[in-house]
Amino acid sequence: MYRWIFQIPILMVLAFVLGQIFFNSFVFSAILSGACIFVIKYLKKNNQAYMKKKIEEEFKTFIYSIASSMSVGKSFENAVKESYEELKKELEVFLLEEDLLNIVMAFETNMNINDAFGQLAEKYEVESIHQFSKVIQVTVRQGGSVQAVVEKTVRMIDEKNNVEKELEVIITQKKFELYMLLSFVPLMVIYLRLVSENFSLLMYGTFQGRCIMLIGVFLYVISGLIGKRIVNITI
């Protein structure tokens, strides 16, 4: 739930190591490591995106199960109940457990099923949940075929998943290339420090050298952030 909390110490250690590589100074390394606190907001945003994706995956599994149950002649109510139980057995603990239970209870207590799906859509800003809930509400209200709606939703999800998988292969390749390029800079600095004594004296022993290193680190970080933004593509 709070992955970003565990990411902070890892990021701080990485920043400290980079500080030692680029500045060869404990003070500069500590400052660079402490500066990681300012990226907490960014880490939280990434964590929210991760949780949103996980919720969407759980909901897709739920919809697939409903479609499978209805295809063998089960009613929408029984399909929802059975799909919830199957998802609970498969995942044991999942983010939508309480919300899906509320939908199941809506059937059992004769509550308005539209309200149950409406609450689910309002709680999570997930496009697939919002669209499915809205269509179900309209279908139930107008007495349309719920099975046809579920089947159409599954087809739409399949089409989107196919596009996502193709993009994911490309994005993964580009991310690997980005990380490889970013690793060359500190590795090159380490190599120069090992093979050239003059390099260490010039870059770490003079004010001009430290200024050049500071500018280099700034450009390095900016390049990494730009590259990260480029490869972060969402559908």
N, C-alpha and C positions, 0 to 999 in steps of 0.2 A: 504494500500500500504506500509506503514511504521509502521508495528506493533511493531518492535523492539524499537521504540522511547517510546512507552507506557510501554514496558516491563522493561525498565531500572529503572524507579522509584520504580516499584514493587519489582524488584530484590534488589535494594539498601535498601529498607525498611526491606525485609526479611533478608538480610545480617546483618543489624544493630541489628535486634532482636536476631539473632544467636550469634552475638558478645556479646550482653548483657548476653545471657544464658551461653556461654562458658567462657567469660572473666570477666563479671561483671564490665566492665570499659567502660566509654563513649569514651575515646580516642581509645581503641582497636576496639570498635564497629564502630566508624567513619572511621578508617583506612580500616576495612573490607568492609564497605559500599562503600567507595571511590574506592576500588579495583575492583568494579563491572564495572568500565569504561573499564577495560582491556578485558572484555568479549563482547564488542560491536561487534567485528568482528564475534564472534560466533553467536550472535543474528541476525546479518545481514545475515549470511549464512542460519540460520534456516528460516528467513523471505523469502529468495529467494526460498528455498525448498517449503515453503507454497504457494508462488505465482505460482511457477511452477506447483504444484499439482492443484491449482485452475484453471489455464489456461488449463491444460489437461482435467479437468472435463467439462469445457465449450466447449472445442473442441469435446469431446465425445458426449455431448448433441447435438451439431451441426451435427455431423455425423449420429447419430441415427435419427434425424429429416429428413436429406436428404434421408436416406435409406427408411424411412416410406413414404415419398412423392413419391419416384421413384417406390415403390412397387405398387402404385395405378395408374401407367402409366404416371407420369409426367416426363418431360425431366430433364436432369441434371441441366441445367440453371435455369429452374423454381423451381426445388427442392432447389437449393442453395438460391435463392432469398426468397422463402417462409420460409425456415429454419432460415434464418437471421432475418426475421420479427418476427417469433415465439419466437426466442431466445431473441430478444429485448423486446418483450412484457412480457415474463416470468421473465427476470432478471432486466429489466429497465436499469441498469448500469452494464456492464461487461467488463472485461479486453480486450477481443478480438473484441470488437465492431468496432473499427476503421479498424482493419486488415480484418475482415470479410466483412466490407463495401467495402474495396478496391477490394475484389474478386467479389462482386456483381457489382461494377462499371466496372470491367473488361469485364463482359458480356455485359453490356449496352453500353459501348463505343467501343466495338469490339477490345479491347486490347487482348494481348496474355495471355490466362488464365494460361498457364504454368509459366509465369513470376510472376503472382499474387500469385500462390501457392508456387513458389520458394522463394519469398520474405518472405512469412509467415514462411516457414521452416528455413530460415536463421536467422530470428529475434528471434525465440524462440528455446532453446535447449531442446525440448520436443520430445521424441522418437516417440510417436504416430503421432504427427503433421508431423515430418520429413518423416516417412515412408509413410504415406498417401499421402503427397504432391508429393513425389518422384514417387509413383505408378501412381497417377493421371497424372502426367506429361508424363510418358512413355505411358500410355493408350491413352491419347488424341493425342499424337504425332503419335502413330501407328494405331489409329482408332479402338481400342478395345472397349469392352463393359464396359462402366463406371459403369453401374448398378451392374454388376458382381463384380467389384472391390470394390464398396461401401459395398455390401452385405458381401463379404469376410472379409473386414476390420471390420465390425460390429461383425461378428462371432469371430474374433480374440480378439477384445476388450472385448466381453462377457466372453471369456475363461480367459483372464487376470483378469477381475473384480472378477470372481468367486474365483480365487486363492488369490487375494488381500483381499477379504472379510474374507476368512478362516484365512489368516495370521493376519488380523487386530484383530480378536477376540482373538487369542493367544497373540499377542503383547500387546493389551489393558490389558489383565489379568496380564501379566508379569510386565507392567508398574505400575499397581496398587500395586502389591506385592513389587516392588522396592520402591515406595513412602511410603508404610507402614513401610518397614524396615528402610528407612532413617529418618522417623519421630520418631522412637523408641529412637534414640540417644539423641536428645535434650529433649525429654520427660523424659528420664531416668535421665538426668542431673538436670532438674527442680525438679523431685521427690526427688533426693538426697539432693538438696539444701533446700527443705522444711522439710525433716524429720531428717536431720543430720546437726547440727551446726558445728561439727568438719570438715565436708566435705568442707564447705564454707571457713573456716579458713585455711585449708590446701591447697586447690586448688586455692583460690583467694588471700590469704594473704602471700604466700611464693613464692620465685623465682622459686623453683623446681616445684611447683604446676602449675604456669603459663606456664612454659615450657612444662609440660605434656599436658596441655590444648591446647597449640599451636600445638603440634604434633598431638593431637587428632583431632583438626579441619582440619589440613592438610590431614590426612588419611580419614576423613569424606568426604571432598570435592573430593579427588581422587576417593574414592569408588563410590560416586554419579556420577562422570563423566564417570567412567568405566561402571557402570550399565546403564547409559543413552546411551552410545555407543552400548552396547550389544543389547538393545531393539530397537534401531533405525535400522530396517531392511527395505530395499527397494527392489522392484522387478525390 
